């Protein structure tokens, strides 16, 4: 879509508004370093303030000359401007002016989930946070007019408002599909540690690959450990997922959980979150739950699944030639919470 055409479409609507570069420059004090909330890849995020509206915002600035950044900017504006849900970060406006590309979002005073998980862990309603994230994914997958595959669900893209309500953000990698259409072949994109194995192998993103990413975040919440962390066990070093699955198989799940959670969770909630996390990352996509099933179990409206004591080995059909040359676009998280 051409930028001029996109401008015309958006300006006719009642959603996000167009800002001038001058307005955003003023709101962020010339994008000063003390206003920077985080940086990663080809974008930086700044805190802005509009005095006339008495409104704090987060301004995402795309690096000049970044083709991938511009592509994700267009996707983010097109998709996010149409979405409305209590658990999604709201796009307030956009700007492409003087060769700059910027997005304006509602400001999240409590930053990103990862800053709470892996920093000084304060008492938070972790179960409510997990259910809020699942609710945002349910809306994207099943409740909007088209199916939205996010493709980059991770703890640094889960934002927390002033009341610690979950808001999923960063829609630059999303794919729109009709509800009846199956997985689509794409360039593999996302963040290491959160990518479903079948997505890496076949290049096909799907609702199931989003559920896998959700499962990784659920385990990060319960364990207080990063998805890419290498763990030491009696059998030697292993990845986080294999490590926690082995604890499940030995009936030792509570030994794997974050000790700081014990004050804020009851045992039933912790067990539920961890088993749902493992279920969601099951290598077999046919066994992996839908996000609706995840919510039912987290709300104790359905029973826990019976999982094998050892993590199953993933097997996939050899992809056709079209997929074998799929490129890889892996992003890294912002260094600080936004």
FENCORMO-V885635 format. One line per field, one symbol per residue. phi: phi as a letter, one per 40 degrees, with the letter a starting at -180 (. if undefined). burial: I if it has 9 or more other C-alpha atoms within 8 Angstrom, else O. A space follows every 10 residues. Layout:
# FENCORMO-V885635
phi->???
burial->???
This chain:
# FENCORMO-V885635
phi->.cccccddcc cccbcdbcbc cccccccbfg fcccccciaa gbabbbcbab ccbfbcbbbc bccdgccccc ccdccccccc cccaacbbcc ccaaabafgb bbbbbccbcc gbdccccbbc cccbcdcccc cccccccddc cbbccbcbcc gacaccccbb ccbgccbcbg bcbcbcbccc ccdbcaccai bdgbcccccc cbgbcadccc cdcddccdcc cccgbcdccc bbbcchcacd cccccccccc gbdcccccdc cdcbbccccc dcccccccdc bdcccccdcc cccdcccccf baccccbccb ccccbbcccc ddccbdcbbb bbcccbcc
burial->OOOOOIOOOI IOOOOIIOII IOOIIOIIIO IOOOIIIIII OOIIIIIIII OOOOOIIIII IIIOOIOOII IIIIIIIIII IOOOOOIIIO IIIIIIOOOI IIIIIIIIOI IIIIIIIIOO OOOOOIIOII IIIIIIIIII IIOIOIIIII IIIIIIIIII IOOIIIIIIO IIIIOOIOOO OOOOIOIIII IIOIIIOIII OIIIIIIIII IIIIIIIIII IIIIIOIOOO IOOOOOOIII OIIIIIIIIO OIIOOIIIOO IIOIIOOOII IIIIIIIIII IIIOOOOIII IOIIIIIIOO OOOOOOOOIO IOOOOOOOIO OOIOOIOOOI IOOIOOII
